[in-house]
Amino acid sequence: MFFLYQILISILLIFSPLIIGFRILKRKEDKKRFKEKFCFPSKKRIAGNLIWFHGSSVGELLSVLPLIYELEKKKSINQILITSSTLSSAEIFKKYKFKKAIHQFFPIDSVLFSYKFLNYWKPTIAIFIESEIWPSIFKALHKKNTRGEFILYQHGIERIRTLIILLKQTAGVRVQRNNNNNKF
């Protein structure tokens, strides 16, 4: 199944310049930062502990803002990387004044980009706040022995169970909604 997924991603990569160009014209991509999706970071990695949060969209990003403010106070954390997939979430992030937190776009989920991304950022821990799964990045995190935590967005119990089965290779699975915590 993973092999088939990688074939589909490879086909997508062939057409991605056209897709990205069209999205730039439609103002759905940042014309300066779209390269981040191809693992060309626009920010520098600071030495030391880096906490990485990923949420695909605005709601997921907003749900971790209080936690980011608290983590910024910790001296043991040197940098906080926030990744998302949408232009709107990047625009929202700009409105907040963080000292340690930076935003980058999440890379296209290919094996090559996943390893390139992780080799550059070298997160101490990766925290995914979402309901989507990214097989290549999860596989790369596992191979690099990087701790991964998943805060699953509020979904039905069967959807959450399915995601837990798919994520069993990772270090931790968390459920965001308190009333679901006791069901696992």
C-alpha positions as CSV (number, residue, x, y, z in Angstrom):
1,M,0.0,0.0,0.0
2,F,2.8,2.4,0.9
3,F,4.5,1.6,-2.5
4,L,1.3,2.6,-4.3
5,Y,1.0,5.8,-2.3
6,Q,4.6,6.7,-3.3
7,I,3.8,6.1,-7.0
8,L,0.8,8.5,-6.7
9,I,3.0,11.1,-4.9
10,S,5.6,10.7,-7.6
11,I,3.0,11.4,-10.3
12,L,1.8,14.4,-8.3
13,L,5.4,15.7,-8.1
14,I,5.7,15.7,-11.9
15,F,2.7,17.9,-12.2
16,S,3.3,20.0,-9.1
17,P,5.0,23.0,-10.8
18,L,1.8,23.4,-12.9
19,I,-0.5,22.9,-9.9
20,I,1.5,25.3,-7.7
21,G,1.7,27.9,-10.6
22,F,-2.1,27.7,-11.0
23,R,-2.6,28.1,-7.3
24,I,-0.3,31.1,-7.2
25,L,-2.3,32.8,-9.9
26,K,-5.5,32.0,-7.9
27,R,-3.8,33.5,-4.8
28,K,-4.0,30.1,-2.9
29,E,-0.2,29.8,-2.5
30,D,2.4,32.3,-1.3
31,K,4.5,33.2,-4.3
32,K,7.6,33.7,-2.2
33,R,7.2,30.7,0.2
34,F,5.8,27.9,-2.0
35,K,9.4,26.5,-2.2
36,E,9.0,25.4,1.4
37,K,6.7,22.6,0.2
38,F,9.7,21.3,-1.8
39,C,11.9,21.5,1.3
40,F,13.6,24.8,0.7
41,P,13.2,26.4,4.1
42,S,12.9,30.2,4.4
43,K,13.9,30.2,8.0
44,K,17.1,29.1,9.8
45,R,17.2,26.2,12.3
46,I,18.6,27.3,15.6
47,A,20.8,24.8,17.5
48,G,19.2,23.0,20.5
49,N,15.8,21.5,21.2
50,L,13.2,22.1,18.6
51,I,9.5,21.2,19.1
52,W,7.6,20.7,15.9
53,F,3.8,21.2,15.7
54,H,1.9,20.4,12.5
55,G,-1.7,21.2,11.9
56,S,-3.1,21.3,8.4
57,S,-5.5,24.2,8.7
58,V,-6.4,27.3,10.7
59,G,-8.5,25.6,13.3
60,E,-5.8,23.1,14.2
61,L,-3.2,25.9,14.3
62,L,-5.4,28.0,16.6
63,S,-6.0,25.1,18.9
64,V,-2.3,25.0,20.0
65,L,-1.6,28.7,20.3
66,P,-2.0,28.7,24.1
67,L,0.5,25.8,24.4
68,I,3.0,27.6,22.1
69,Y,2.9,30.6,24.4
70,E,3.6,28.4,27.4
71,L,6.4,26.5,25.6
72,E,8.1,29.8,24.6
73,K,8.7,30.5,28.3
74,K,10.8,27.3,28.7
75,K,14.5,27.8,28.6
76,S,15.1,24.2,27.5
77,I,13.3,24.8,24.2
78,N,15.3,26.8,21.7
79,Q,12.9,26.9,18.8
80,I,9.3,25.9,18.0
81,L,8.5,25.0,14.4
82,I,4.9,25.3,13.3
83,T,4.0,23.8,9.9
84,S,0.7,23.9,8.1
85,S,-0.6,23.3,4.6
86,T,-2.7,26.3,3.9
87,L,-2.0,29.9,3.0
88,S,-4.8,31.0,5.4
89,S,-3.1,29.4,8.4
90,A,0.2,31.0,7.5
91,E,-1.5,34.4,7.3
92,I,-3.1,33.8,10.7
93,F,0.3,32.9,12.2
94,K,1.8,36.2,11.1
95,K,-0.6,38.0,13.4
96,Y,0.9,36.6,16.5
97,K,4.2,37.8,17.9
98,F,6.3,34.8,19.0
99,K,9.9,34.9,20.0
100,K,10.8,31.2,19.4
101,A,8.1,30.0,17.1
102,I,8.4,30.1,13.3
103,H,6.1,29.0,10.6
104,Q,7.0,26.9,7.5
105,F,4.7,25.1,5.0
106,F,4.5,21.3,5.4
107,P,6.5,19.5,2.6
108,I,4.9,17.4,0.0
109,D,4.7,13.9,1.6
110,S,7.3,12.1,-0.5
111,V,10.0,9.9,1.1
112,L,12.7,12.2,-0.4
113,F,11.1,15.4,1.0
114,S,10.3,13.8,4.3
115,Y,13.9,12.9,5.0
116,K,15.2,16.2,3.7
117,F,12.8,18.1,6.0
118,L,13.7,16.0,9.0
119,N,17.4,16.2,8.3
120,Y,17.2,20.0,8.2
121,W,14.9,20.6,11.2
122,K,15.9,17.7,13.4
123,P,13.0,18.0,15.7
124,T,13.3,16.7,19.3
125,I,9.6,15.8,19.1
126,A,6.9,16.1,16.4
127,I,3.3,16.8,17.4
128,F,0.6,16.4,14.9
129,I,-2.7,18.1,15.6
130,E,-5.0,16.7,12.9
131,S,-7.0,14.0,11.4
132,E,-4.9,13.5,8.3
133,I,-2.2,10.9,7.9
134,W,1.1,11.5,6.1
135,P,2.6,8.0,5.6
136,S,6.0,9.2,4.3
137,I,6.7,11.7,7.1
138,F,5.5,9.2,9.7
139,K,7.7,6.5,8.3
140,A,10.7,8.8,8.3
141,L,10.1,9.9,11.9
142,H,9.9,6.2,12.9
143,K,13.2,5.4,11.0
144,K,14.9,8.4,12.6
145,N,13.6,7.4,16.1
146,T,12.0,10.8,16.5
147,R,9.3,10.8,19.1
148,G,5.9,11.5,17.5
149,E,2.7,12.5,19.3
150,F,-0.7,12.8,17.7
151,I,-3.5,14.9,19.0
152,L,-6.4,13.7,17.0
153,Y,-9.1,16.2,16.1
154,Q,-12.6,15.6,17.3
155,H,-14.0,12.7,15.2
156,G,-16.2,9.7,15.7
157,I,-14.8,6.9,17.7
158,E,-14.5,4.5,14.7
159,R,-12.5,7.1,12.7
160,I,-10.1,7.6,15.7
161,R,-9.7,3.8,16.1
162,T,-8.8,3.5,12.4
163,L,-6.2,6.3,12.8
164,I,-4.7,4.6,15.8
165,I,-4.3,1.4,13.9
166,L,-2.5,3.3,11.1
167,L,-0.3,5.1,13.6
168,K,0.7,2.1,15.7
169,Q,4.4,2.4,14.6
170,T,4.7,5.8,16.3
171,A,5.7,6.7,19.8
172,G,2.3,8.1,21.0
173,V,-1.3,8.6,20.1
174,R,-3.3,11.2,21.9
175,V,-6.9,12.2,21.6
176,Q,-7.8,15.9,21.9
177,R,-11.3,15.5,23.2
178,N,-11.4,14.6,26.9
179,N,-14.5,12.4,26.7
180,N,-12.7,10.1,24.2
181,N,-9.6,9.5,26.4
182,N,-11.1,6.7,28.4
183,K,-12.2,4.7,25.3
184,F,-8.7,3.5,24.4
